[in-house]
Amino acid sequence: MPTRTPAGAAPGTLAPARRGFLLVVLAALCWGTSGISGAIVDRRTDLGALDIAWHRLTIGAAVLLAVHLLSRGRRAATAVPTTRGTTVRLVLCGTAMACYQLSYFAAVATAGVSIATLVALGTAPLLVAVGAALLGHGRPDRATVVALVVALTGLVLLVGVSAGADTGTAVVVGALTALGAAAAYAVITLAGGGVPAGVPVTLASFAGGAALLTPVALALGLRLTGDPVALAVLLYLGAVPSALAYGLFFTGLRSVPGAVAAIVTLLEPLTATALATAFLGERLAPAALAGGLLVLAAVAGLYARRLRQARAAPPAPLAGA
């Protein structure tokens, strides 16, 4: 995974570090709508977590395949050969994608949008940081560690308030399921960050995940729905917080270290909690608002630091110099 900010871009263009950071931020904001989308489908239909996960991956894969085919003419000159290492990374991404979607929507159905998203994404940065260190990518720098501590403190406040009076077995089971989603997310981040540009990692991840879930869903009795609202939400779920958001995320990972990206994506549970409060009746107390501000502060601090690094980097040498 990249651990150094690339050299600055040419005048008039965004530096790679800044552009990658913004792409990860946009991905996180899109992902923040996933939980409420799944909750809407769950309330209007009899679709379970496996059915919703299968719809999301299948629709997302179809959208990504269409985009891939339409843009193959532009990609012809930039296509890169797929090595064994890249293939292993793509398989890991596809497997982890299937596990993440299934675990996440199961946690949403069990413990609610806020708890599922906060636990899944709140613990992911720790798992990414540990995984990166074990893989030899080095320890996170001091600024990243400080941002992680601040963001996790904010999430603790958010989780404590979001749980509310619902502190029974459902929350415990949902939180444990969400931890499985966090582990899968860490694998996606660490494996996807090493895939070279030109390889359709997002398409491969969604197609692989859909291929893995399809036989399981069919064996257990895949359920479909004719509810127009639920269908529209499923299409949105597959297109925006899936195909679009993961495309932005994997592109951003090429210039943003995984540990930093994992902290930035804490904007997802913050967004999900805000939406759940506005539309699902989950109430935020002042302590929860303070937690949300801490998450925002951590992300803003990282962004300011990345901008300073990009400005301090020497300009890229001109071709032929």
C-alpha positions in Angstrom: 0.0 0.0 0.0 1.2 3.5 -0.6 2.8 5.2 2.4 4.1 8.4 1.0 2.4 11.4 -0.6 3.1 11.5 -4.3 4.9 14.4 -5.8 2.8 17.5 -6.4 0.7 17.8 -9.5 1.2 20.3 -12.3 0.0 23.9 -11.7 -3.8 24.2 -12.0 -4.5 20.6 -11.1 -5.3 18.9 -7.8 -2.4 17.1 -6.2 -2.8 13.3 -6.1 -3.0 13.3 -2.3 -5.7 15.9 -2.1 -7.7 14.4 -4.9 -7.5 10.9 -3.4 -8.5 12.2 0.0 -11.6 13.9 -1.4 -12.5 10.8 -3.3 -12.5 8.8 -0.1 -14.5 11.4 1.6 -17.2 11.3 -1.1 -17.2 7.5 -0.9 -17.8 7.6 2.8 -20.7 10.1 2.5 -22.3 7.8 -0.2 -21.8 4.8 2.0 -23.5 6.6 4.8 -26.8 6.1 3.0 -26.5 2.3 2.8 -27.8 1.5 6.3 -31.0 3.6 6.0 -31.6 2.1 2.5 -31.3 -1.4 3.8 -33.6 -0.5 6.7 -36.3 0.9 4.3 -36.2 -2.3 2.3 -36.4 -4.4 5.4 -39.4 -2.5 6.7 -41.3 -2.7 3.4 -40.6 -6.2 2.3 -39.8 -9.7 3.7 -36.3 -9.6 2.3 -33.6 -10.7 4.7 -29.9 -9.6 5.1 -28.8 -12.2 2.5 -31.4 -11.0 0.0 -30.5 -7.4 0.4 -26.7 -8.1 0.2 -27.2 -10.1 -3.0 -29.3 -7.4 -4.6 -26.7 -4.8 -3.8 -23.8 -6.8 -5.1 -25.6 -8.0 -8.3 -26.9 -4.5 -9.2 -23.6 -3.0 -8.4 -21.8 -5.5 -10.6 -24.2 -4.9 -13.5 -23.7 -1.1 -13.3 -19.9 -1.5 -13.1 -19.9 -4.0 -16.0 -21.9 -1.6 -18.2 -19.5 1.3 -17.4 -16.5 -1.0 -18.0 -17.8 -2.0 -21.4 -18.7 1.5 -22.4 -15.2 2.9 -21.5 -13.1 0.0 -22.8 -12.0 2.1 -25.8 -10.4 4.7 -23.6 -8.8 2.1 -21.4 -7.1 0.2 -24.3 -3.9 2.3 -24.0 -3.7 2.0 -20.2 -4.5 -1.7 -19.7 -2.0 -3.5 -17.5 -1.2 -7.2 -17.2 -2.7 -9.0 -14.2 0.0 -10.7 -12.1 -0.5 -13.6 -9.7 -0.3 -11.1 -6.7 -3.0 -8.9 -8.3 -5.2 -11.9 -8.9 -4.9 -12.9 -5.2 -5.8 -9.4 -4.1 -8.9 -9.4 -6.4 -10.0 -12.7 -5.0 -9.6 -11.4 -1.5 -11.5 -8.3 -2.3 -14.4 -10.3 -3.8 -14.6 -12.7 -0.9 -14.4 -9.9 1.7 -17.0 -7.9 -0.2 -19.5 -10.7 0.0 -18.7 -11.2 3.7 -19.0 -7.5 4.5 -22.4 -7.0 2.8 -23.9 -10.0 4.4 -22.5 -9.2 7.9 -23.4 -5.5 7.7 -27.1 -5.9 6.7 -27.5 -8.7 9.2 -26.2 -6.3 11.9 -28.6 -3.6 10.6 -31.5 -5.9 10.9 -30.5 -7.0 14.4 -29.2 -3.9 16.1 -30.3 -1.0 13.9 -28.6 1.3 11.5 -26.6 3.4 14.0 -25.1 0.5 16.0 -24.3 -1.6 13.0 -22.6 1.2 11.1 -20.8 2.7 14.1 -19.3 -0.6 15.3 -18.4 -1.9 11.8 -16.7 1.3 10.7 -15.5 2.4 14.1 -13.4 -0.7 14.7 -12.2 -0.9 11.1 -9.4 1.7 11.4 -7.8 -0.3 14.3 -7.9 -3.5 12.2 -6.5 -1.7 9.2 -3.7 -0.2 11.2 -2.8 -3.6 12.8 -3.1 -5.4 9.5 -0.8 -2.8 7.7 1.8 -3.2 10.5 1.7 -7.0 10.2 2.1 -6.8 6.5 5.2 -4.7 6.8 3.8 -1.3 5.8 5.1 0.3 9.0 3.3 1.8 11.9 0.9 4.8 11.4 2.6 8.1 12.1 1.8 10.2 15.1 -0.8 12.4 13.4 -2.7 9.4 12.2 -2.7 7.8 15.7 -3.9 11.1 17.2 -6.7 11.3 14.6 -7.6 7.7 15.3 -7.9 8.2 19.0 -10.0 11.4 18.6 -12.3 9.7 16.0 -12.8 6.6 18.2 -13.6 8.7 21.2 -16.3 10.4 19.2 -17.6 7.1 18.1 -17.8 5.8 21.6 -20.0 8.8 22.5 -22.1 8.1 19.4 -22.5 4.4 20.1 -23.4 4.9 23.8 -26.2 7.3 22.9 -27.4 5.5 19.8 -27.9 2.3 21.8 -30.5 4.1 23.9 -32.8 1.8 25.9 -32.2 -1.0 23.5 -29.4 -2.7 25.4 -30.5 -6.3 25.2 -29.2 -9.3 23.4 -30.1 -7.8 20.0 -27.5 -5.1 20.4 -24.8 -7.5 21.5 -25.5 -9.9 18.7 -25.7 -7.0 16.2 -22.4 -5.6 17.4 -20.6 -8.9 17.1 -21.9 -9.3 13.6 -20.8 -5.8 12.8 -17.3 -6.8 14.0 -17.3 -9.4 11.3 -18.1 -6.7 8.8 -15.3 -4.6 10.1 -12.8 -7.4 9.6 -14.0 -7.8 6.0 -13.7 -4.1 5.4 -10.1 -4.1 6.6 -9.3 -6.9 4.1 -10.9 -4.9 1.3 -8.9 -1.8 2.3 -5.6 -3.6 2.6 -5.9 -5.8 -0.4 -7.5 -3.2 -2.7 -4.9 -0.6 -2.0 -2.2 -2.7 -3.7 -4.1 -3.2 -7.0 -2.4 -1.2 -9.7 -4.2 1.4 -11.7 -5.9 0.0 -14.9 -7.1 -3.1 -13.1 -10.9 -3.0 -12.6 -10.7 -3.8 -8.9 -14.2 -2.5 -8.1 -15.9 -4.6 -10.8 -13.9 -7.6 -9.8 -14.8 -7.2 -6.2 -18.6 -6.8 -6.8 -18.7 -9.6 -9.5 -16.7 -11.9 -7.2 -18.9 -11.1 -4.2 -22.1 -11.6 -6.2 -20.8 -14.9 -7.6 -20.1 -16.2 -4.1 -23.4 -15.1 -2.7 -25.6 -16.3 -5.6 -25.4 -20.1 -4.9 -25.9 -19.5 -1.1 -28.9 -17.3 -1.7 -30.4 -19.7 -4.2 -29.9 -22.7 -1.8 -31.5 -20.8 1.1 -34.4 -19.5 -1.0 -33.6 -16.1 -2.6 -36.5 -13.7 -2.1 -37.4 -10.9 -4.6 -39.8 -8.0 -4.3 -42.3 -6.2 -6.5 -42.7 -3.2 -4.1 -41.9 -0.2 -6.3 -40.3 1.8 -3.5 -38.2 -1.1 -2.3 -37.1 -1.7 -5.9 -36.1 1.9 -6.4 -34.1 1.8 -3.1 -32.4 -1.4 -4.1 -31.4 0.1 -7.5 -30.1 3.2 -5.7 -28.2 0.9 -3.2 -26.5 -0.9 -6.0 -25.7 2.1 -8.1 -24.7 5.0 -5.7 -23.3 3.7 -2.4 -22.0 0.6 -4.2 -20.8 1.0 -7.8 -20.0 4.7 -7.5 -18.8 4.9 -3.9 -16.5 1.8 -4.1 -15.1 3.1 -7.4 -14.2 6.4 -5.7 -12.8 4.6 -2.8 -10.5 2.3 -4.7 -9.3 5.2 -6.8 -8.5 7.2 -3.7 -6.6 4.4 -2.1 -3.9 4.7 -4.8 -2.7 7.9 -3.2 -4.1 7.7 0.3 -2.6 5.2 2.9 -5.0 2.6 4.1 -4.8 3.7 7.8 -5.7 7.3 6.8 -8.5 6.1 4.4 -10.0 4.0 7.2 -10.2 7.0 9.5 -11.7 9.2 6.8 -14.5 6.6 6.2 -15.6 7.2 9.8 -17.7 9.9 8.1 -19.9 7.0 7.0 -21.2 6.1 10.5 -21.6 9.7 11.2 -23.7 10.2 8.1 -25.7 7.0 8.8 -26.4 8.1 12.4 -27.6 11.5 11.2 -29.9 10.0 8.6 -31.2 7.4 11.1 -32.0 10.3 13.5 -33.8 12.3 10.8 -35.8 9.5 9.2 -35.9 6.5 11.5 -36.6 8.3 14.8 -33.2 7.6 16.5 -32.5 10.5 18.7 -29.1 12.2 19.2 -28.3 13.7 22.7 -25.7 16.4 23.2 -23.1 13.8 24.0 -23.7 12.2 20.6 -23.4 15.5 18.8 -20.1 16.1 20.6 -19.0 12.7 19.3 -19.9 13.6 15.8 -17.9 16.8 16.0 -14.9 14.8 17.2 -15.1 12.5 14.2 -15.4 15.6 11.9 -12.4 17.2 13.7 -10.3 14.1 13.1 -11.1 13.9 9.4 -10.5 17.7 9.0 -7.2 17.4 10.8 -6.0 14.6 8.5 -7.2 16.6 5.4 -5.3 19.7 6.5 -2.2 17.6 7.0 -2.4 15.9 3.6 -2.7 19.3 2.0 0.4 20.5 3.8 2.3 17.4 2.6 1.1 17.9 -1.0 2.3 21.6 -1.0 5.6 20.7 0.6 6.3 17.9 -1.9 8.8 18.8 -4.7 7.2 19.3 -8.2 7.3 16.3 -10.5 10.2 16.3 -12.9 9.3 17.2 -16.5 9.4 14.4 -19.1 12.9 14.1 -20.6 14.5 16.2 -17.9 
